């Protein structure tokens, strides 16, 4: 799961658990802002050339030696 996916998950869970109408409105606003974020750029592994999200490329298993 990417950082963006985790952020959206946490905001959505917070929305379902919030008791205050004011808090729910703030969380809805945060979700709207999340929707307007630019896409995460893909990067290339300098070793094997695999392309993916930065946080996944950092910890992937390179096939190249």
Secondary structure as a PSIPRED ss2 file (coil, helix, strand):
# PSIPRED VFORMAT (PSIPRED V4.0)

   1 X C   1.000  0.000  0.000
   2 X C   1.000  0.000  0.000
   3 X H   0.000  1.000  0.000
   4 X H   0.000  1.000  0.000
   5 X H   0.000  1.000  0.000
   6 X H   0.000  1.000  0.000
   7 X H   0.000  1.000  0.000
   8 X H   0.000  1.000  0.000
   9 X H   0.000  1.000  0.000
  10 X H   0.000  1.000  0.000
  11 X H   0.000  1.000  0.000
  12 X H   0.000  1.000  0.000
  13 X H   0.000  1.000  0.000
  14 X H   0.000  1.000  0.000
  15 X H   0.000  1.000  0.000
  16 X H   0.000  1.000  0.000
  17 X H   0.000  1.000  0.000
  18 X C   1.000  0.000  0.000
  19 X C   1.000  0.000  0.000
  20 X C   1.000  0.000  0.000
  21 X H   0.000  1.000  0.000
  22 X H   0.000  1.000  0.000
  23 X H   0.000  1.000  0.000
  24 X H   0.000  1.000  0.000
  25 X H   0.000  1.000  0.000
  26 X H   0.000  1.000  0.000
  27 X H   0.000  1.000  0.000
  28 X H   0.000  1.000  0.000
  29 X H   0.000  1.000  0.000
  30 X H   0.000  1.000  0.000
  31 X H   0.000  1.000  0.000
  32 X H   0.000  1.000  0.000
  33 X H   0.000  1.000  0.000
  34 X H   0.000  1.000  0.000
  35 X H   0.000  1.000  0.000
  36 X C   1.000  0.000  0.000
  37 X C   1.000  0.000  0.000
  38 X C   1.000  0.000  0.000
  39 X C   1.000  0.000  0.000
  40 X C   1.000  0.000  0.000
  41 X C   1.000  0.000  0.000
  42 X E   0.000  0.000  1.000
  43 X E   0.000  0.000  1.000
  44 X E   0.000  0.000  1.000
  45 X C   1.000  0.000  0.000
  46 X C   1.000  0.000  0.000
  47 X C   1.000  0.000  0.000
  48 X C   1.000  0.000  0.000
  49 X C   1.000  0.000  0.000
  50 X C   1.000  0.000  0.000
  51 X E   0.000  0.000  1.000
  52 X E   0.000  0.000  1.000
  53 X E   0.000  0.000  1.000
  54 X H   0.000  1.000  0.000
  55 X H   0.000  1.000  0.000
  56 X H   0.000  1.000  0.000
  57 X H   0.000  1.000  0.000
  58 X C   1.000  0.000  0.000
  59 X C   1.000  0.000  0.000
  60 X C   1.000  0.000  0.000
  61 X C   1.000  0.000  0.000
  62 X C   1.000  0.000  0.000
  63 X C   1.000  0.000  0.000
  64 X C   1.000  0.000  0.000
  65 X C   1.000  0.000  0.000
